[in-house]
């Protein structure tokens, strides 16, 4: 029963729950709290899958008083019966598959993304026409000689903010300050790591249960957080004009730009002129996030700590 509960919870948190949450409107007023809730849902989905696997392993391997297994997976076949044994083995295999896919997706994404950034960083360092340093952020700027508006940043140890001559020609000082503040917010908060984590969790679960809604919603939330940071140095109007100017600007793989999807840009511009203070909504979101995490975290931590204590000290 425990394994079944956690297996169902993992499936719900991987698919239906993200789909419902992505259709909510309140995150526009509380993007930071919404992002925390999204992170809680993703972590709880993984922990619930592992909890189901641990519960199944306990039924199949039957740990003894010293924490060591007293039987093998086939040893429980006669006691459990073929139908229940087959279900438990299926759940255990699915859990191991999710864990393996999560490790592979995280490693592959980390390696490939950083390679792409390194290659692109080298390219823009060779092609830039000027390389000033932003006095406020101390981040290196690269200006490319092209009429197309460009505004994006390359996160990592060797950060870059990339603009184009077309961007500098079209934006006034207030709009340019808003764009730079937006990009620096991405670099300072390492929003790229948040997106990488969600992408890894997305690829860890099978296609039949996972939902792309989480990736889309989180991508918009991190842009809203960067917008809020930009509003600390700019008023809504210059930021909105800058977003419109750069709306069609391309974003290289591995980079983060001031504008992403056009429908995201429209929603972001609309919220700039709306009140964003929602303490009650934020509080409820934080409370929900904590509640979602408590049960699967305890379910994973307690068995592992118990087994380690038994193996080490008997």
Backbone torsions as a table, in degrees:
resi	resn	phi	psi	omega
1	UNK	NA	-41.3	179.3
2	UNK	-62.1	-45.0	179.0
3	UNK	-61.5	-41.1	-179.1
4	UNK	-64.8	-41.2	-179.8
5	UNK	-62.0	-46.7	-178.0
6	UNK	-71.6	-32.8	177.1
7	UNK	-64.8	-43.9	177.8
8	UNK	-64.9	-41.2	179.3
9	UNK	-62.2	-41.5	178.4
10	UNK	-62.4	-42.4	179.7
11	UNK	-65.4	-39.7	179.4
12	UNK	-66.3	-42.2	-178.2
13	UNK	-73.0	-21.3	179.8
14	UNK	-86.2	-24.7	-174.8
15	UNK	-126.8	-75.4	-174.8
16	UNK	-60.8	-42.5	-178.2
17	UNK	-62.7	-48.0	175.6
18	UNK	-59.3	-36.2	179.5
19	UNK	-63.6	-43.3	179.4
20	UNK	-68.8	-44.4	-177.6
21	UNK	-64.3	-33.5	-178.5
22	UNK	-68.1	-18.0	-179.3
23	UNK	-92.6	-3.9	-179.6
24	UNK	-73.3	153.4	-179.6
25	UNK	-101.9	-20.1	-175.4
26	UNK	-63.9	-27.4	178.1
27	UNK	-58.1	-22.5	177.3
28	UNK	-62.5	-28.2	-178.6
29	UNK	-94.0	-18.0	-177.9
30	UNK	-142.2	66.5	-174.8
31	UNK	-64.5	-34.6	-178.9
32	UNK	-67.2	-45.0	178.0
33	UNK	-65.3	-38.0	178.6
34	UNK	-64.5	-39.2	178.9
35	UNK	-65.6	-39.8	176.3
36	UNK	-61.6	-41.6	178.7
37	UNK	-64.1	-42.7	177.2
38	UNK	-60.0	-42.1	178.8
39	UNK	-63.8	-39.9	178.2
40	UNK	-63.1	-41.4	178.8
41	UNK	-62.5	-44.5	-179.1
42	UNK	-64.8	-46.4	-179.9
43	UNK	-64.6	-41.8	-179.7
44	UNK	-65.0	-33.9	177.7
45	UNK	-62.9	-45.4	179.0
46	UNK	-66.5	-45.5	-179.0
47	UNK	-64.6	-35.8	177.9
48	UNK	-65.9	-39.3	176.6
49	UNK	-62.8	-43.5	178.1
50	UNK	-66.7	-36.7	177.7
51	UNK	-62.3	-41.2	177.1
52	UNK	-62.4	-42.0	178.5
53	UNK	-63.9	-40.4	178.7
54	UNK	-65.5	-39.8	179.0
55	UNK	-64.9	-39.4	178.1
56	UNK	-67.6	-43.7	179.8
57	UNK	-59.2	-37.0	178.6
58	UNK	-65.5	-33.5	178.4
59	UNK	-75.8	-36.0	-175.4
60	UNK	-83.8	-37.5	-174.4
61	UNK	-97.3	-20.1	176.5
62	UNK	49.1	76.7	178.4
63	UNK	-59.9	139.9	178.9
64	UNK	-87.5	-172.2	-179.2
65	UNK	-59.6	-27.4	179.9
66	UNK	-91.0	4.4	179.3
67	UNK	87.4	-6.0	-178.9
68	UNK	-89.3	146.7	179.0
69	UNK	-60.7	140.6	178.1
70	UNK	-101.7	-5.7	179.8
71	UNK	-154.4	168.8	176.3
72	UNK	-98.9	174.8	179.5
73	UNK	-55.7	-37.1	-179.4
74	UNK	-77.3	-19.7	-177.6
75	UNK	-67.2	-23.9	-179.1
76	UNK	-90.0	2.8	-176.1
77	UNK	-63.1	-45.1	-178.1
78	UNK	-69.2	-38.1	-178.0
79	UNK	-71.8	-37.8	-175.7
80	UNK	-89.3	-26.0	-173.8
81	UNK	90.0	148.7	-174.6
82	UNK	-59.8	-45.3	-177.8
83	UNK	-62.0	-50.3	-178.7
84	UNK	-66.0	-38.8	179.2
85	UNK	-61.8	-42.2	179.7
86	UNK	-64.2	-39.9	178.4
87	UNK	-64.2	-44.4	-178.8
88	UNK	-64.8	-41.4	178.6
89	UNK	-64.5	-38.7	178.5
90	UNK	-62.3	-43.8	178.8
91	UNK	-63.9	-41.3	179.9
92	UNK	-64.4	-43.5	178.6
93	UNK	-63.7	-40.8	178.8
94	UNK	-63.1	-39.5	178.7
95	UNK	-64.5	-45.7	178.2
96	UNK	-62.4	-35.4	178.8
97	UNK	-66.0	-43.8	178.1
98	UNK	-61.0	-44.0	179.0
99	UNK	-62.2	-44.1	179.9
100	UNK	-65.5	-43.8	179.5
101	UNK	-64.2	-35.3	178.9
102	UNK	-65.2	-43.2	178.6
103	UNK	-64.4	-45.6	-178.8
104	UNK	-64.5	-45.4	-178.4
105	UNK	-63.9	-42.4	179.8
106	UNK	-63.5	-46.2	-178.6
107	UNK	-65.7	-46.9	-178.5
108	UNK	-62.6	-43.1	-178.6
109	UNK	-65.7	-42.5	-179.8
110	UNK	-62.3	-44.9	-177.5
111	UNK	-68.9	-50.0	-175.9
112	UNK	-66.2	-42.0	-178.8
113	UNK	-63.1	-43.4	-178.8
114	UNK	-70.0	-32.0	175.1
115	UNK	-66.7	-43.5	179.2
116	UNK	-62.4	-42.7	179.8
117	UNK	-64.1	-41.5	-179.3
118	UNK	-62.9	-43.7	178.9
119	UNK	-64.3	-42.9	-178.9
120	UNK	-69.0	-37.4	177.8
121	UNK	-61.8	-43.3	177.8
122	UNK	-62.3	-40.5	-178.2
123	UNK	-64.9	-47.3	-177.8
124	UNK	-71.1	-28.5	175.7
125	UNK	-66.0	-27.8	178.5
126	UNK	-83.3	-33.1	-171.9
127	UNK	-96.6	-12.8	-173.8
128	UNK	-64.6	151.3	179.1
129	UNK	-95.5	-24.1	176.2
130	UNK	-152.1	156.2	-175.7
131	UNK	-139.4	67.0	177.3
132	UNK	-73.6	168.9	175.7
133	UNK	-114.5	127.1	179.1
134	UNK	-64.7	116.7	-175.2
135	UNK	-62.8	-32.3	-176.9
136	UNK	-76.5	-35.9	-173.2
137	UNK	-111.3	-12.9	-176.6
138	UNK	61.9	18.4	178.3
139	UNK	-89.6	138.5	179.9
140	UNK	-70.3	131.2	176.9
141	UNK	-102.6	144.7	174.5
142	UNK	-125.8	129.0	-179.8
143	UNK	-112.6	120.5	-179.8
144	UNK	-98.6	142.0	-176.7
145	UNK	-85.1	84.6	176.4
146	UNK	-149.8	145.7	-178.2
147	UNK	-77.0	-18.1	179.6
148	UNK	-72.2	132.5	178.5
149	UNK	-63.9	128.8	176.6
150	UNK	-132.2	136.9	176.0
151	UNK	-157.9	102.1	178.9
152	UNK	-153.5	169.2	-179.8
153	UNK	-129.0	154.4	175.9
154	UNK	-113.3	107.4	-179.4
155	UNK	-72.6	173.6	177.1
156	UNK	122.6	-167.8	-179.6
157	UNK	-68.8	-34.9	-179.9
158	UNK	-111.5	82.0	-172.6
159	UNK	-75.8	148.3	175.3
160	UNK	-139.1	145.8	166.7
161	UNK	-116.0	124.9	-172.9
162	UNK	-110.7	126.9	174.8
163	UNK	-124.6	169.9	175.7
164	UNK	-122.5	162.4	175.9
165	UNK	-62.9	-31.5	175.7
166	UNK	-62.6	-36.9	177.3
167	UNK	-67.2	-46.0	-178.8
168	UNK	-64.1	-33.5	-179.8
169	UNK	-73.0	-31.1	-173.2
170	UNK	-94.2	-21.4	-177.3
171	UNK	-101.0	139.8	172.4
172	UNK	-84.8	-177.8	-174.2
173	UNK	-62.0	-41.5	-178.9
174	UNK	-66.3	-41.5	179.0
175	UNK	-67.2	-40.1	178.8
176	UNK	-65.6	-39.7	177.4
177	UNK	-61.8	-38.9	178.9
178	UNK	-65.2	-41.6	179.4
179	UNK	-65.2	-44.1	179.8
180	UNK	-63.8	-40.3	177.9
181	UNK	-64.8	-37.4	178.0
182	UNK	-62.9	-48.7	-178.4
183	UNK	-66.7	-39.1	179.1
184	UNK	-65.1	-32.9	177.0
185	UNK	-62.5	-39.8	175.5
186	UNK	-60.3	-44.9	-177.3
187	UNK	-68.3	-42.9	-177.2
188	UNK	-66.8	-42.7	-177.3
189	UNK	-85.7	-5.2	-177.6
190	UNK	51.6	51.9	177.9
191	UNK	-61.5	-24.6	178.9
192	UNK	-62.0	-35.7	178.9
193	UNK	-68.0	-35.4	177.1
194	UNK	-62.8	-45.8	-179.6
195	UNK	-66.7	-37.4	178.0
196	UNK	-63.2	-41.9	-179.2
197	UNK	-63.4	-43.7	179.6
198	UNK	-66.4	-37.9	178.4
199	UNK	-65.2	-38.2	178.7
200	UNK	-65.0	-44.5	178.1
201	UNK	-63.3	-39.6	179.1
202	UNK	-59.4	-44.8	-177.8
203	UNK	-77.4	-15.2	-179.2
204	UNK	-72.4	-33.3	-177.4
205	UNK	-90.4	150.0	178.7
206	UNK	-60.1	154.3	-177.6
207	UNK	-60.5	-30.3	-174.5
208	UNK	-71.1	-17.3	-177.2
209	UNK	-117.5	-21.4	-175.0
210	UNK	-81.4	159.9	-179.2
211	UNK	-128.4	132.7	177.6
212	UNK	-78.1	-3.3	-178.6
213	UNK	-61.9	-34.1	-179.2
214	UNK	-63.7	-45.1	-179.9
215	UNK	-60.7	-44.1	-178.4
216	UNK	-66.3	-44.8	-177.8
217	UNK	-67.4	-42.1	-178.6
218	UNK	-67.9	-36.8	177.0
219	UNK	-59.9	-39.2	178.4
220	UNK	-72.9	-36.2	-178.6
221	UNK	-64.9	-41.4	-179.8
222	UNK	-67.6	-31.2	175.6
223	UNK	-68.3	-37.9	177.5
224	UNK	-65.2	-38.8	177.7
225	UNK	-64.4	-39.4	176.6
226	UNK	-67.4	-35.6	175.0
227	UNK	-61.3	-44.1	179.4
228	UNK	-61.5	-37.4	176.6
229	UNK	-65.6	-38.6	179.4
230	UNK	-66.5	-31.4	-179.8
231	UNK	-69.0	-13.6	176.9
232	UNK	-75.0	-18.7	178.7
233	UNK	-118.5	-0.6	-176.2
234	UNK	-146.4	158.7	173.2
235	UNK	-87.5	166.1	-177.0
236	UNK	-59.8	-37.3	-174.1
237	UNK	-62.5	-50.5	178.7
238	UNK	-61.7	-38.7	178.5
239	UNK	-64.2	-42.8	178.8
240	UNK	-62.0	-42.7	179.1
241	UNK	-64.3	-38.6	179.1
242	UNK	-65.5	-39.9	179.0
243	UNK	-63.8	-39.3	179.0
244	UNK	-67.4	-41.7	-179.0
245	UNK	-61.7	-39.8	-176.7
246	UNK	-97.3	15.1	-172.7
247	UNK	-60.1	-36.5	-176.0
248	UNK	-99.4	11.3	-178.2
249	UNK	-70.9	134.4	178.5
250	UNK	-73.4	154.6	178.2
251	UNK	-123.2	118.6	178.5
252	UNK	-64.0	155.9	177.3
253	UNK	-61.5	132.5	179.6
254	UNK	90.7	-9.3	179.8
255	UNK	-97.8	169.4	175.2
256	UNK	-127.6	131.0	-174.0
257	UNK	-117.4	162.5	178.0
258	UNK	-66.5	-28.0	178.3
259	UNK	-125.1	142.1	177.3
260	UNK	-121.3	-111.0	179.6
261	UNK	-75.5	145.0	-175.6
262	UNK	-61.4	-38.9	179.9
263	UNK	-69.1	-30.1	173.6
264	UNK	-65.5	-42.1	-178.9
265	UNK	-61.3	-42.1	179.0
266	UNK	-63.2	-45.3	179.3
267	UNK	-63.5	-38.8	-179.8
268	UNK	-67.2	-40.2	179.3
269	UNK	-65.5	-40.5	-179.4
270	UNK	-63.6	-37.7	-176.8
271	UNK	-76.4	-16.1	179.8
272	UNK	-62.6	-26.2	-177.1
273	UNK	-103.6	10.6	179.2
274	UNK	-110.7	151.5	177.1
275	UNK	-64.5	131.5	-176.0
276	UNK	-104.8	-9.1	-176.9
277	UNK	-76.2	115.2	-179.8
278	UNK	-140.8	70.3	-176.0
279	UNK	-61.8	-37.9	-179.5
280	UNK	-66.5	-45.0	178.5
281	UNK	-62.5	-42.7	179.1
282	UNK	-63.2	-43.2	179.6
283	UNK	-61.3	-43.0	178.2
284	UNK	-65.0	-37.3	179.1
285	UNK	-66.0	-43.6	178.4
286	UNK	-63.7	-41.1	179.2
287	UNK	-64.1	-42.2	178.0
288	UNK	-63.6	-41.1	179.0
289	UNK	-61.4	-43.9	179.7
290	UNK	-64.7	-40.6	-179.6
291	UNK	-64.5	-42.0	-179.5
292	UNK	-62.0	-33.7	-175.4
293	UNK	-82.8	-26.2	-170.3
294	UNK	-61.5	-55.1	-172.6
295	UNK	-63.2	-53.9	-179.3
296	UNK	-64.8	-31.8	178.5
297	UNK	-64.8	-46.8	178.4
298	UNK	-63.7	-40.1	-178.5
299	UNK	-63.8	-31.7	178.3
300	UNK	-84.2	-44.3	-173.2
301	UNK	-69.4	-45.8	-174.0
302	UNK	-62.5	-49.2	178.3
303	UNK	-60.2	-41.8	179.9
304	UNK	-65.2	-43.7	178.7
305	UNK	-64.0	-37.3	178.5
306	UNK	-65.7	-44.5	179.6
307	UNK	-64.0	-41.3	179.3
308	UNK	-64.4	-40.5	179.3
309	UNK	-63.6	-42.1	-179.3
310	UNK	-67.2	-40.7	-178.5
311	UNK	-69.3	-33.5	-176.4
312	UNK	-86.2	-40.5	-173.5
313	UNK	-119.2	-4.4	177.8
314	UNK	77.6	NA	NA
